[in-house]
Amino acid sequence: MVPTRPFGKTGVEVSILSLGGIFDIQSNQLTLRKALEWGVTYWDTATSYVGGRSEIGIGKYFSKHPEARKKVFLVTKSGASNPNRMTKHLDRSLERMKTDYIDLYFMHAVSSIGEVTPEMKAWAEKAKAAGKIRFFGFSTHSNMEECLLPAAKLGWIDGIMTTYNYRLMHTDRMRAAVEACVKAGIGLTAMKTQAGFSWGPVGRENKTTLRLTKQFLEKGFTKQQAKLKGVWENPIIASICSEMPNLKILMSNVAAALDKVKLSGDDMKLLERYARETSTGYYCAGCAHICESTYAGKAPISDVMRYLMYYHSYGDCERAKTLFAALPMDTRKHMPTLDYFRAERRCPQGIPIGKLMKEAAEILA
Ligand code: SF4
């Protein structure tokens, strides 16, 4: 069975691998059955995923297998920014998933700690008192460090799901942010652990890539599995949430979680070197406060880079287009006409922002 780790100070042990439910679970019930069988008992979804078919699919499974609900640490999320809409979303999630409680409820895609308001705190307390949720927190894939550090001081956040991978985990800012959360008793789940590119030759080969692939294959795992292991090497990360829409990926990830071979110091250094050599110009680190601050909300650069990552690295055109279509029409209209010179000068990753914003407006529209 996949091992477990404590989730912050909640007193709950969660599987170190979490089933990322961004797929049509309604027509893929076997993946849930096998996940449970192999000990992947932390299930992650969101009210918005696949037009609701993710949550509905989980509900279908619980209806058929009511005994499964108690084994699962169930997480869902709401993208609402006010308590009334949160309540509507929560009630809909409960109804869809045929359950009367959610283990951990997230505000979805927080990019500034200002969004985590006292009203949200009051809402979370009320939902807990009503028995509808056990724990509360947020997910973040923009300005992660700037969200994690202050969250550690709030004193009422139980869990956070954050972008965290072999490209980001070694920076001083990220180290300080996760350590602050752990000290505060916040359970941490890592996502986007494969650290895909926003464009460019995905998986481009250089000498380090070839050495990396060879070195890991000799140890019996793939580059993708090594990236998971790199994150698990940090014991303060409770779980990795990975999108696992089919048995092949689930089996590969479970095998990595069960494998007792640890990455050596040399393996970790090689991963770090690979990250250094391949990040510049291709990998968006989500530091939206750096590039977006002068565009007054007209250019959601970090979000668009993420959509391009779904498009190019994940090959998930539908998700990229759906998310892009949800941007305000004005934003989509003006986005390709803005001058991104200042943003490009500031970007620590050297991303060709102007070129990519124009490309996004063409291929995702
Ligand atoms: S485009 Fe550059 S500055 Fe903007 S979020 Fe990505 S890495 Fe950070």
Boltz pocket constraint, residues with backbone or C-beta under 6 A from the ligand:
constraints:
  - pocket:
      binder: B
      contacts: [[A, 283], [A, 284], [A, 285], [A, 286], [A, 287], [A, 288], [A, 289], [A, 290], [A, 291], [A, 292], [A, 301], [A, 302], [A, 305], [A, 343], [A, 346], [A, 347], [A, 348], [A, 349], [A, 350], [A, 351], [A, 353]]
      max_distance: 6.0
